Amino acid sequence: MTRVFLSYAAEDETTANRLVSRFTGAGTEFFWWQDKEQWGKRFVGEIEDKIGRANLFVILMSPDYLSSPWCRRELDLAMQRENDLPYQFIYVLKIAETNRAESGFLRSYDWLDLTVPLDDEKLNAVSTALHLDRASVPVAGAAAPVRPRAPRPVFRNRVDELNAIVNALATTGGPDLWLVISPPRMGKSWFLRQLQKELTGRVPDCAVRLLDLRKRPADLRVNPTRLLGALLNVDGPASPLSDTAQRAIATEISKRGCPQLYLLDSADLLETKCAADLRSALTGIYQLVKQTGTRTSRLSVVIGSRHHDNWKGLGRNAVSGVRFHQLALTEFGVEVVHQSLTELHRGFGADQLWDYANCLHRLSEGLPALLIRGLEWAEETEFLELDESEGEGTFDAVARPYIRDDLLSVESLLPFGGHNLAEAKELLERTLRVLVAYRLFTQSHLRYHMEADPDFKNALRAAGWSLDDLWKAVSRTALLKRPWEELWQVIHPPIRRLLYRYYYNSDQARWEAHATARRFYKGWIDRNAGKEQPVVLVECLWHEATRMVIEQPSDVPSLLPGVAEALAGDFAKSPIYEPAELSEFVSQRLREDEEFQTILRKYGGLFDEIVERVVVTVAGGA
């Protein structure tokens, strides 16, 4: 159930009635002050409680709203709550013509149109933007809590990341072009909104404009001319790449006479060519603005995306070295969870705090949206069921809805749409079920499983795709984090671990998946010994160790060292590496492998013994 606090002036009650009537019963519960007898007690504790328990704070914007002292007080509470949440909490619905310049911080929000005539098209647009037709709300970059009880604690590492960019943008000579990347529901949109607020506070005369492509017409994603105009608030040039057009835009920006920050969210929705054209135009205009020498008109741009593909490199003006600096939003570490628990002021002991933090971190894999759900669950159960946090029942209640509705949504798996969406989504889910057993994968992995599974082939045929089409589709999902210096792909590790538990929900299914992966790698290295040989050795060993920990945990200390030595012997002969070189490479890769170390943590000293056995064998010392 999505809980909406509807903030509006008494004069706008008719529109409020229409809105509540339209969405109540569609998985949405409203808190609104239609009963005038309650107005006198609006701030006697009750309003704070209602805003604290809401998923969304929705404003009906009008001149009457801006002149209402009660509405202003509601807004103050809502802004405090939004600062504590890793997702957008406040939304603005414009119901009457209103001067944005008089709306304070609200001028930086997108204003959805609900002016008269109030028709179904406008109401449907609000439904889409606020996800009001879904029981579980993924709001602007992070899933909303299901049953929030109080404002969530601030996640401190996001403060550090915010400061990194804000300090750069507020400091003379700091980098001006930034790319903020993250997998889905990691809080990217919240981050951009906070960046907008922080810079406005630090540089009061700064003009800030945020454009979220999810809330704009789809044709904007393929038209760099219109997109450039919408982002920079200029008339769209005839060609965004022409030198004449870029000079004209740079001149207009320079004449504005104030620092300017432009933020583009959901840039991963752009078609490849549109993104490349936009990047070239932005870097060109940026360089031209700097050449004007106008110190008061500093131009800064921040792009938010799930991918970095189209934003790497030097852009059109390579000679000037103009590039976007990258900031990746990663999962939270256990220390961040510990800090959030500390701020609940529950009076837990020191050991208890760390135990609870570790439980919630394993349940959430450090993903902000899922951590919120985990905290909700812990509070609802009064922290009495945390010993069940790794059980399938808890996973089903807390994580499975998030995975199903967010990570495996059409938006996440097929961000560019296409034909036969139902069949394509089913095929991608089947593909992910195979791939999440691997920490890295190539097209060879897909071919191996396709040849062994007739149903997999049939699903490919039903989607009307070739194997190459499937590979491209997998590569374009929002779940991948490709190491561009390598030939393979990887799924973001915390997302992969969640999906692994989601698809393989029994010990037998899990160890069989690792046994299959181990067989695949053995066959691959028999056929293709090359530069990937040391990487595949480590992956083979990881799969074998994981299988043994699941299937025969008591035998791991006695059996795994011998298995590791035998595997190292199979991989020791390399046509391109000298023994010492191969040994050093494998040793470094193993010692940097935190996930491998984690699965053997309970076997004290075993990991170091494995490394020693492998290194000695590969070096030829056995």
Number of C-alpha atoms within 10 A of each C-alpha: 18 23 25 23 24 21 23 26 21 16 12 16 15 10 17 22 12 12 18 17 11 14 16 14 12 13 16 20 18 21 16 16 18 14 7 8 9 10 12 8 10 15 14 9 9 11 17 16 14 18 25 21 19 27 29 26 25 20 24 25 28 21 18 17 21 18 11 13 12 16 18 15 13 21 19 10 14 22 15 12 22 20 19 14 23 30 30 26 23 18 21 20 17 18 22 16 11 15 11 15 10 11 15 9 14 18 15 19 16 16 17 19 18 22 16 10 8 14 10 10 10 16 18 15 15 20 15 14 16 20 19 23 18 16 15 21 25 22 23 25 23 25 27 28 29 20 16 21 16 16 18 22 19 17 18 15 16 18 12 11 15 18 16 12 23 21 15 15 25 18 11 11 8 12 18 22 23 21 24 24 22 26 26 25 26 25 27 27 26 22 23 23 22 21 21 23 16 17 22 19 12 13 15 10 14 20 19 20 20 21 21 16 18 15 16 13 8 13 11 18 22 16 18 26 20 19 24 22 15 17 17 21 13 14 12 18 18 11 15 25 20 12 13 13 17 23 15 15 24 22 15 13 22 24 14 13 16 18 21 22 23 19 22 21 24 21 23 24 23 24 16 14 14 19 22 19 20 23 25 22 25 25 24 24 25 23 18 19 24 15 11 13 11 13 14 15 20 22 24 18 23 22 24 24 26 28 23 20 14 20 22 14 14 16 23 19 16 13 8 12 13 21 22 23 16 16 16 16 18 18 23 21 15 19 15 19 26 20 17 19 21 18 12 14 8 9 11 13 10 10 9 11 18 19 15 21 24 20 20 27 24 18 23 27 23 21 23 23 26 27 25 24 24 26 22 20 23 17 15 14 11 10 12 10 13 21 11 12 22 13 11 16 12 17 20 15 13 23 24 20 15 22 17 12 18 21 22 22 15 17 16 20 23 20 16 17 12 8 9 11 13 10 16 24 18 16 22 22 17 16 20 21 18 18 23 25 25 22 17 19 16 13 15 12 17 18 14 12 18 19 11 10 11 11 12 17 17 13 19 23 14 14 20 14 15 12 15 11 13 20 17 12 17 20 17 18 25 23 24 20 18 18 11 9 6 8 12 15 18 19 25 19 18 17 21 22 17 22 23 20 19 19 17 18 13 12 13 12 12 19 22 16 21 22 18 13 21 21 13 16 17 16 10 16 16 10 9 10 16 13 13 13 22 24 14 21 21 21 20 23 22 23 24 21 23 20 22 20 18 18 16 11 13 12 11 20 19 10 13 20 20 14 18 25 21 15 20 25 17 16 20 23 17 16 10 12 16 13 19 14 13 21 21 15 15 22 19 12 14 24 13 10 12 10 12 19 17 11 15 18 12 10 14 10 11 18 22 13 15 19 20 15 20 30 26 18 22 28 19 14 9 11
